[in-house]
Structures are given as structure tokens and as C-alpha cells.
Amino acid sequence: MGFTLSEAYVRIEEDEIRTIWQQARVAAVGSRPCPICSTTMVKVAVAPRGSNDAALDLDVCVVDEFFWFEAGELDAIPVATPDPVPSPEEAARIVEITKEFGNELSEGWGARDNTRLRDHLINRYGNRAANT
């Protein structure tokens, strides 16, 4: 089973993802080609938090931000827990902040997302051009 880095945030705890991604950036090249771009993925040894099981050898494509799990590997990684529901006081404060800064926050997040997408596409195009 495989999924992208963005999909991982729905399924895996954020600290686990951060650890996997940090290791992937410096990991040795493995043997499995990425099912998306055919670049050889890197091998990352992952010792799931709170587990006494042996480390998993997870395949990661740093170009496509893609994780590949062999049968049973995903089950060994802690499942992401939902964010806690805010208290009534916190919810009221969120409403106040949203009224005061909502448009500015939304515009800032949109600009950040556009920049990340642009940088990802430039990085991906540059890597593919170098491989051809």
C-alpha cells in the first residue's frame, strides 16, 4: 500500500511522519522504483513509537513525497488520533480570532499553499529533467 505525504497526515501521527521524512532526506537508495515516477526510492528504518517490534524498512520517494508500505507495515505505525474538540471557551475565542483575522489568515494560507505547490512542481520537473 502506498500514499502521499499529505495523505499520511490523515493516517499517521505527525511526529512519526516528521521522523520518517527527516530520515528519507538522507537515507540510502533502496531497490524499489517509485510507482508514480519510477525514481528509485530510499529505504528508511522506522521504529514505530511505543512499539517493541523490530524496525520497518519503509520505501520513500522523496521526489513524489510518497510512502510505500509492505503488507502489515502500516499496521505497526500508530494511527493518527483526531484533534481534541475545543472547550466552549476555546471555541468562542476561535470565533473571535476568525472574525478579527479570518480573511488575512485565509489569504496567507492560500499564498503559502501556492508557493509550496510551485516549489514542488519546480523540484519535480528539475529532478525529472536531470534523470532524462
TANORKA-V890390 format. One record per backbone hydrogen bond with DSSP energy under -1.0 kcal/mol. CO is the residue of the C=O (numbers start at 1). NH is the residue of the N-H. E is the energy in kcal/mol with one decimal. If there is no record, write none. Layout:
BEGIN
co->[CO	CO]
nh->[NH	NH]
e->[E	E]
END
This chain:
BEGIN
co->[1	3	4	7	8	11	13	14	15	16	17	18	19	20	21	23	28	32	34	39	41	42	44	46	48	56	58	59	60	61	65	66	67	68	70	73	74	78	87	88	89	90	91	92	93	94	95	96	97	98	101	102	103	104	105	106	107	108	109	110	111	112	113	114	115	116	117	118	119	120	121	122	123	124	125	126	127]
nh->[69	67	8	10	12	80	17	18	19	20	21	22	23	24	25	26	43	41	38	34	30	60	58	56	51	46	44	68	42	66	5	61	3	59	73	76	77	13	91	92	93	94	95	96	97	98	99	100	101	102	105	106	107	108	109	110	111	112	113	114	115	116	117	118	119	120	121	122	123	124	125	126	127	128	129	130	131]
e->[-4.0	-3.1	-1.8	-1.5	-3.2	-1.4	-2.0	-2.6	-1.9	-2.4	-3.0	-2.5	-2.1	-2.3	-1.6	-1.2	-2.3	-2.9	-1.8	-2.7	-2.9	-2.4	-3.0	-3.5	-1.6	-3.0	-2.9	-2.9	-2.9	-1.8	-2.8	-2.9	-2.0	-1.4	-1.9	-1.1	-1.3	-1.1	-2.9	-2.1	-2.0	-2.5	-2.0	-2.1	-2.7	-2.6	-2.3	-2.1	-3.4	-2.2	-2.9	-2.7	-2.5	-2.3	-2.8	-2.4	-2.4	-2.3	-2.6	-2.4	-2.2	-2.5	-2.4	-2.6	-2.8	-2.5	-2.5	-2.5	-2.6	-2.8	-2.9	-2.6	-2.2	-2.3	-2.6	-1.8	-1.3]
END
